[in-house]
Amino acid sequence: MIDGVLSSQEALMGLNPNDIVSINILKDASDPLNLCNRSNNGVIIIKTKNGLSKRELRNHQRKERRAAKKLAKA
């Protein structure tokens, strides 16, 4: 699932790794998110920068800049 949309493996392969904000893995059907009958083996939920609101994107970019500054100091 990419940005809330059930997606194919081809869509996953076409993602730019730099656009990925977070990846969550739901391993079993007992998870509260019941997507469809295809999720019996689990679900991978990927959130990308394109799927973020403007506010969420600004917050994410701010966090990236802070992390880059910390690395530069080290």
N, C-alpha and C positions, 0 to 999 in steps of 0.2 A: 504494500500500500504506500503510495507516494503522495504526500500532501492531501490525504483523505480520499484518494481515488484508488480503487483496485487497479493494479497495473501488471503488465506482463514482464517477463524476464528481459525482453528486448528494451523496454522502457528503463529498467534498472541499469542495464548495460550502457544505455545512452546518457546516463547522468554524469555530469561533471563532478568529480569528487570534491572540488572546492566549493560547490553550491550546497553540499549537505551540511545541515545544521545539527541534526540529531538522528539517531537510529535507536529504536526500541524493539525488542524482541519479546513477543508474547508466545510462550512455549506450548501451552495446552489450552484445551477448550474450556477449562474452568476459569479462565481469565474473564473479567467482567465485560470485555468488549467482544460481543458475539457478532462477527461480521457477516459470515455466510457459511454454508456447509463446506466450502472449500478450505476453511481455516482449521480443519481437524488436526493438522500437523503443526499448527502455530502460524503466527503472522509476523512479518517484519514491517514495522511502520517507520517510514523515512520522512523527515521534514526537511524541506529545502528552503533556501533563501527566497525563492520565488513564491513559496507558499506562506511566507510570513506577512503580517501586516506591516505597514510602514514603521509603526512604533516598535514592534518586535524586531524588525530588521535593524533599526538604529541601536537598540539595546544589544543585539548580537554583535554589531560592528564595534560598539564601544568595548565590549568584553574582549574581542579579538585584539584591539589596539592595546588594551591593558596587558594582555598576555604577551604580546610582542615586546612591549617595553620591559616587562620583567625578564624575558629571555635575553634582551639586549644588555641588561645590567649584569646578568650572570656571567 
